[in-house]
Amino acid sequence: MRNIALRLLIPLLVVAVFGTVAGYWYFTSAVNRQLNLSDNTFVIERGETLNGIAQRLVGEGTLPEPWSLRLLAKQKGLGHSIQAGEYQFPESINLREFLDRIVHGKGQVDVRVTIVEGWTFKQMREALKQAPRLRHLTDEWSEERIMEALGYPDLHPEGQFYPDTYHYRANDTDLEILQKSFELMQEKLEFAWQQRAQDLPLEDPYQALILASIIEKETQVREEQPTIAGVFMNRLKKGMRLQTDPTVIYGIGEDFDGDITREHLKTDTPYNTYTRGGLTPTPISLPGEDSLMATVKPYETDAFYFVAKGGGRHAFSKTLKEHNAAVRKYILGKSE
């Protein structure tokens, strides 16, 4: 009986071994097979499963069967590690390489949006609205709702976001970029405040942010920003009004037509630094790192006035008489 059983078992073992070897060979062939991608780009939506991806590849004629991708992922324990986004694949890629890329986010299309120094928060939101391949969660949100989503419901958004170029992946959200920008501004502001000079007429980092936003709007000539900061410090220490046009323009808002008038300078708003003393109630723009550092490390100067003289540069004056002469020369075009 033992010999009979052995004679029956041996063929079964041979078949099993042959089947295992054949299955392994077929699986190995499947995962190393070159995928016939009709397009080199492939988009994975948020929440899409590996099974859904496999079925989509089969439907597109890229993959002959769905099980090979699922089995490969199960073998490697990667079934729940898919990263959403838009991928750029080489012309020749096999299933193993395909899985490795979508698990580790390799080869995702680099998308970016640039937030410019001196923009307002409104301009930043418009740039995000126009950004390609970005999921727009906040387009219809109020500013208050955005700040609430960021965890700061009582904070005014102006000035609180750092202007920079932000890289993102397809299907990322505008709120994620806002979060990054907000956190980066808090880091930059805290670092700048820790570097501040002694005896600044500023009570806290928020006041530094306000003044930096004004300096950013006055000039983007970086080497002049510390001098302009020094002028503003001199005026604040003396109790003089800042008398800076960008704050007036910000207070006018959407009604500003590009031409500031004497009437604008005399019309009181919370942001009119000709009619009100001290700083504005909030920042007026998104300041960059240079204006932040200029604010906390202003140049020592005896100037109390400055006027634009062209090319983004300014003429600085110690006395009102000197300033009036500079205005006549550079603004009115009159010589002495």
C-alpha positions as CSV (number, residue, x, y, z in Angstrom):
1,M,0.0,0.0,0.0
2,R,2.8,2.4,0.8
3,N,4.4,1.8,-2.6
4,I,1.1,2.5,-4.3
5,A,0.5,5.7,-2.4
6,L,4.1,6.8,-3.1
7,R,3.6,6.1,-6.9
8,L,0.4,8.2,-6.8
9,L,1.9,11.0,-4.8
10,I,5.0,11.5,-6.9
11,P,3.1,12.6,-10.1
12,L,1.0,15.0,-7.9
13,L,4.2,16.5,-6.5
14,V,5.6,16.9,-9.9
15,V,2.5,18.6,-11.1
16,A,2.5,20.9,-8.0
17,V,6.1,21.8,-8.5
18,F,5.6,22.3,-12.2
19,G,2.6,24.5,-11.5
20,T,4.5,26.5,-8.9
21,V,7.4,27.0,-11.2
22,A,5.1,27.9,-14.1
23,G,3.1,30.3,-12.0
24,Y,6.3,31.9,-10.7
25,W,7.6,32.2,-14.2
26,Y,4.3,33.7,-15.5
27,F,4.1,36.1,-12.6
28,T,7.7,37.2,-13.1
29,S,7.1,37.7,-16.8
30,A,4.0,39.7,-16.0
31,V,5.7,42.1,-13.6
32,N,8.6,42.6,-15.9
33,R,6.5,43.1,-19.0
34,Q,6.8,46.5,-20.6
35,L,3.6,48.5,-20.2
36,N,2.0,49.8,-23.3
37,L,1.1,53.3,-22.1
38,S,-0.9,55.2,-24.6
39,D,0.3,58.5,-23.0
40,N,3.4,59.1,-20.9
41,T,1.3,60.9,-18.2
42,F,-0.9,59.1,-15.7
43,V,-3.2,60.8,-13.2
44,I,-4.1,59.1,-9.9
45,E,-7.0,60.8,-8.1
46,R,-7.2,61.2,-4.4
47,G,-8.8,58.1,-2.8
48,E,-8.3,56.0,-5.9
49,T,-7.5,52.3,-4.9
50,L,-4.9,50.0,-6.4
51,N,-7.7,47.8,-7.7
52,G,-9.2,50.8,-9.4
53,I,-5.9,51.7,-11.0
54,A,-5.4,48.1,-12.2
55,Q,-8.9,48.0,-13.7
56,R,-8.2,51.3,-15.4
57,L,-5.0,50.0,-16.9
58,V,-6.8,46.9,-18.2
59,G,-9.6,49.1,-19.7
60,E,-7.0,51.3,-21.5
61,G,-5.3,48.2,-22.9
62,T,-2.1,48.9,-21.0
63,L,-2.3,45.8,-18.8
64,P,-3.7,42.4,-19.9
65,E,-4.9,41.4,-16.5
66,P,-5.6,43.2,-13.2
67,W,-4.3,40.6,-10.8
68,S,-0.6,41.0,-11.6
69,L,-0.5,44.6,-10.2
70,R,-2.6,43.6,-7.1
71,L,-0.5,40.5,-6.5
72,L,2.8,42.4,-6.8
73,A,1.6,45.1,-4.4
74,K,0.4,42.5,-1.9
75,Q,3.8,40.6,-2.2
76,K,5.6,43.9,-1.3
77,G,3.0,45.0,1.3
78,L,2.3,48.2,-0.7
79,G,-1.3,48.0,-1.5
80,H,-2.3,51.0,0.7
81,S,0.6,53.3,-0.1
82,I,-0.5,54.9,-3.4
83,Q,0.3,58.6,-3.8
84,A,-2.2,60.7,-5.7
85,G,-0.9,63.0,-8.4
86,E,0.0,63.4,-12.0
87,Y,3.0,61.2,-13.1
88,Q,5.3,61.5,-16.1
89,F,6.6,58.1,-17.1
90,P,9.4,57.2,-19.4
91,E,8.4,55.6,-22.7
92,S,9.6,52.2,-21.5
93,I,8.5,51.0,-18.0
94,N,7.5,47.7,-16.5
95,L,4.9,46.9,-13.9
96,R,7.4,46.7,-11.1
97,E,8.8,50.1,-11.9
98,F,5.3,51.5,-12.3
99,L,4.3,50.4,-8.8
100,D,7.5,51.7,-7.3
101,R,6.8,55.1,-8.8
102,I,3.2,55.5,-7.7
103,V,4.0,54.2,-4.2
104,H,6.9,56.6,-3.7
105,G,5.6,59.6,-5.7
106,K,8.5,59.4,-8.1
107,G,8.2,61.3,-11.4
108,Q,5.3,63.4,-10.4
109,V,4.8,66.4,-12.6
110,D,6.2,69.5,-10.9
111,V,3.6,72.3,-10.7
112,R,4.3,75.6,-9.1
113,V,2.7,78.9,-8.2
114,T,4.6,82.1,-7.4
115,I,3.3,84.5,-4.8
116,V,5.0,87.9,-5.4
117,E,6.5,90.1,-2.6
118,G,4.3,93.1,-2.1
119,W,1.1,91.4,-3.3
120,T,-2.0,91.7,-1.1
121,F,-3.8,88.6,0.2
122,K,-6.5,89.2,-2.3
123,Q,-3.9,89.0,-5.1
124,M,-2.5,85.8,-3.6
125,R,-5.9,84.2,-3.6
126,E,-6.4,85.2,-7.3
127,A,-3.1,83.6,-8.2
128,L,-4.1,80.4,-6.4
129,K,-7.4,80.5,-8.2
130,Q,-5.6,80.5,-11.6
131,A,-3.0,77.8,-10.6
132,P,-3.2,74.7,-12.8
133,R,-4.0,71.2,-11.5
134,L,-4.8,72.6,-8.1
135,R,-8.0,71.6,-6.3
136,H,-9.7,74.9,-5.4
137,L,-11.4,74.4,-2.0
138,T,-11.3,78.0,-0.9
139,D,-12.5,79.9,-4.0
140,E,-15.8,80.8,-2.5
141,W,-14.7,81.0,1.1
142,S,-14.5,84.2,3.0
143,E,-11.2,85.4,4.5
144,E,-12.6,84.6,7.9
145,R,-13.4,81.0,6.9
146,I,-9.9,80.5,5.6
147,M,-8.3,81.8,8.8
148,E,-10.6,79.6,10.8
149,A,-9.5,76.5,8.7
150,L,-5.9,77.4,9.5
151,G,-6.7,77.6,13.2
152,Y,-6.6,81.4,13.7
153,P,-10.2,82.6,13.4
154,D,-9.5,86.0,14.9
155,L,-6.4,86.9,12.9
156,H,-6.6,89.3,9.9
157,P,-5.1,87.5,6.9
158,E,-3.2,90.4,5.3
159,G,0.5,90.0,5.6
160,Q,0.3,86.6,7.2
161,F,1.4,84.6,4.2
162,Y,5.0,84.4,2.9
163,P,5.6,85.3,-0.7
164,D,7.5,82.6,-2.5
165,T,7.3,80.0,-5.2
166,Y,5.4,76.9,-4.0
167,H,5.8,73.5,-5.6
168,Y,2.8,71.2,-5.5
169,R,1.5,68.0,-7.0
170,A,-1.6,67.6,-9.1
171,N,-4.7,67.4,-6.9
172,D,-3.1,69.1,-4.0
173,T,-5.4,71.8,-2.5
174,D,-5.1,75.6,-2.4
175,L,-5.6,75.3,1.4
176,E,-2.5,73.2,1.6
177,I,-0.5,75.9,-0.1
178,L,-2.1,78.5,2.2
179,Q,-1.1,76.4,5.2
180,K,2.6,76.2,4.0
181,S,2.7,79.9,3.2
182,F,1.2,80.8,6.6
183,E,3.6,78.6,8.6
184,L,6.6,79.9,6.6
185,M,5.7,83.5,7.4
186,Q,5.4,82.8,11.1
187,E,8.9,81.2,11.0
188,K,10.4,84.1,9.1
189,L,8.8,86.6,11.3
190,E,9.8,84.9,14.5
191,F,13.4,84.6,13.2
192,A,13.5,88.3,12.2
193,W,12.1,89.4,15.6
194,Q,14.8,87.4,17.4
195,Q,17.4,89.4,15.4
196,R,15.9,92.8,16.2
197,A,18.0,95.8,17.1
198,Q,17.7,97.4,20.5
199,D,15.3,100.3,21.2
200,L,13.0,99.8,18.3
201,P,9.7,101.6,18.7
202,L,7.8,98.3,18.0
203,E,6.0,96.4,20.7
204,D,5.8,92.9,19.2
205,P,6.3,90.9,16.0
206,Y,2.9,91.9,14.6
207,Q,3.9,95.5,14.6
208,A,7.2,94.5,12.8
209,L,5.1,92.7,10.2
210,I,2.9,95.8,9.7
211,L,5.9,98.0,9.2
212,A,7.6,95.5,6.9
213,S,4.5,95.4,4.7
214,I,4.6,99.2,4.4
215,I,8.4,99.1,3.5
216,E,7.7,96.4,1.0
217,K,5.2,98.6,-0.8
218,E,7.4,101.7,-0.6
219,T,10.3,100.1,-2.5
220,Q,11.6,96.8,-3.7
221,V,15.1,98.1,-4.1
222,R,16.6,95.9,-1.4
223,E,19.5,98.1,-0.5
224,E,17.2,101.1,0.2
225,Q,14.8,99.2,2.5
226,P,16.9,99.5,5.7
227,T,17.3,103.3,5.1
228,I,13.5,103.7,4.6
229,A,13.0,101.6,7.8
230,G,15.4,104.0,9.6
231,V,13.3,107.0,8.4
232,F,10.1,105.3,9.7
233,M,11.8,104.5,13.0
234,N,12.9,108.1,13.4
235,R,9.3,109.4,12.7
236,L,7.7,106.9,15.1
237,K,10.2,107.8,17.9
238,K,9.4,111.5,17.4
239,G,5.6,110.9,17.3
240,M,5.4,112.0,13.7
241,R,2.9,110.5,11.3
242,L,4.3,108.1,8.8
243,Q,2.7,109.9,5.9
244,T,3.2,107.1,3.4
245,D,1.1,106.8,0.2
246,P,0.8,103.0,0.0
247,T,-1.2,102.9,3.3
248,V,-3.6,105.5,1.9
249,I,-4.0,103.5,-1.3
250,Y,-4.7,100.3,0.7
251,G,-7.4,102.2,2.6
252,I,-9.0,103.4,-0.6
253,G,-9.3,99.8,-1.7
254,E,-10.9,98.8,-5.0
255,D,-12.0,102.4,-5.6
256,F,-8.4,103.5,-6.2
257,D,-7.9,104.2,-9.9
258,G,-4.1,104.5,-9.9
259,D,-3.8,108.2,-9.3
260,I,-3.4,109.4,-5.7
261,T,-4.7,112.9,-5.1
262,R,-4.6,115.5,-2.4
263,E,-8.2,114.6,-1.7
264,H,-7.2,111.0,-1.0
265,L,-4.5,112.2,1.4
266,K,-7.0,114.2,3.3
267,T,-9.8,111.6,3.4
268,D,-9.6,109.7,6.7
269,T,-9.6,105.9,6.8
270,P,-8.0,103.6,9.4
271,Y,-5.1,103.2,7.0
272,N,-4.5,106.9,6.2
273,T,-1.1,107.6,7.8
274,Y,-1.5,111.3,6.8
275,T,-4.5,111.7,9.1
276,R,-3.7,109.2,11.8
277,G,-0.6,108.6,13.9
278,G,1.3,105.3,14.5
279,L,1.0,102.1,12.4
280,T,-1.9,100.9,10.4
281,P,-4.3,98.4,12.1
282,T,-3.0,95.5,9.9
283,P,-0.3,94.9,7.4
284,I,-1.0,96.2,3.9
285,S,0.9,93.6,1.8
286,L,2.8,90.3,2.0
287,P,6.4,91.3,2.9
288,G,9.4,89.3,1.9
289,E,12.4,88.4,4.0
290,D,14.4,91.5,3.0
291,S,11.8,93.9,4.2
292,L,11.3,91.9,7.4
293,M,15.0,92.1,8.2
294,A,15.2,95.7,7.2
295,T,12.4,96.4,9.7
296,V,14.2,94.8,12.6
297,K,17.7,96.0,11.6
298,P,17.1,99.5,10.2
299,Y,20.0,101.7,9.2
300,E,20.8,104.6,11.5
301,T,20.0,107.7,9.6
302,D,19.3,111.4,10.4
303,A,16.7,111.5,7.6
304,F,13.0,112.0,8.4
305,Y,11.8,112.3,4.9
306,F,12.2,110.6,1.5
307,V,10.7,111.1,-2.0
308,A,10.8,108.9,-5.1
309,K,13.4,110.2,-7.6
310,G,12.9,107.5,-10.3
311,G,14.1,104.0,-11.0
312,G,12.5,102.8,-7.7
313,R,15.0,104.9,-5.7
314,H,14.5,107.7,-3.3
315,A,16.1,111.0,-2.2
316,F,16.4,111.2,1.6
317,S,16.2,114.5,3.6
318,K,16.9,115.5,7.2
319,T,14.7,118.6,7.3
320,L,11.3,119.6,5.8
321,K,13.0,122.3,3.9
322,E,15.3,119.8,2.2
323,H,12.4,117.5,1.6
324,N,10.3,120.2,-0.1
325,A,13.3,121.0,-2.3
326,A,13.5,117.4,-3.3
327,V,9.8,117.2,-4.0
328,R,10.1,120.3,-6.3
329,K,13.1,118.7,-8.1
330,Y,11.9,115.1,-8.5
331,I,8.1,115.3,-8.4
332,L,7.3,118.8,-9.8
333,G,10.4,119.0,-12.1
334,K,11.4,122.4,-10.9
335,S,15.0,123.4,-10.2
336,E,16.0,125.7,-7.4
